[in-house]
Amino acid sequence: MYVVVVLAAIALNEVDDVRPVLEFYSQFDDPIAAFRDKQRQLQVIICSDSLLYFYHPMYSSSGL
């Protein structure tokens, strides 16, 4: 199941050459778990950036 998620992520990001991606994840004992960890880290970054944007006085109409 997670292999499909990995392949979908590669396709959605329009990766021209998947070899570097595969080489990177092949260094881990569990490449799928490593991919999931990276996805969680990315989600935290995206959420943090969204919150910073939402609460920044320059972008927020409430100025919170």
C-alpha positions in Angstrom: 0.0 0.0 0.0 2.7 2.5 1.0 4.7 1.7 -2.2 1.8 3.2 -4.1 2.0 6.3 -1.9 5.7 6.7 -2.6 5.2 6.2 -6.3 2.3 8.7 -6.4 4.5 11.3 -4.5 7.3 10.8 -7.1 4.8 11.2 -9.9 3.1 14.3 -8.4 6.4 16.0 -7.9 7.3 15.4 -11.6 10.6 13.8 -10.8 12.5 13.3 -14.0 14.9 10.7 -12.8 13.8 8.5 -9.9 17.2 6.9 -9.4 18.5 9.5 -6.8 15.2 9.2 -4.9 15.5 5.4 -4.8 19.2 5.6 -3.9 18.4 7.9 -1.0 15.8 5.7 0.5 17.7 2.5 -0.2 20.2 3.5 2.6 17.5 2.8 5.2 16.6 -0.6 6.7 12.9 0.3 6.1 12.7 2.7 3.1 8.9 3.0 3.4 9.1 3.9 7.1 11.8 6.5 6.2 9.5 7.9 3.5 6.6 8.2 5.9 8.9 9.9 8.5 10.0 12.5 5.8 6.3 13.0 4.9 5.5 13.7 8.5 8.4 16.1 8.8 7.2 17.9 5.7 3.7 18.1 7.0 4.9 19.7 10.3 6.8 22.3 8.3 3.9 23.1 6.1 1.5 23.4 9.1 4.0 25.6 10.9 4.4 27.9 7.9 0.6 28.1 7.5 0.2 29.0 11.1 2.9 31.7 10.9 1.2 33.1 7.8 -2.2 33.0 9.4 -1.1 34.8 12.6 1.3 37.2 11.0 -0.1 40.8 11.5 0.8 41.7 7.9 -1.4 38.9 6.5 -4.1 38.5 9.1 -7.1 40.8 9.1 -7.5 40.3 12.8 -3.9 41.0 13.6 -3.7 38.2 16.1 
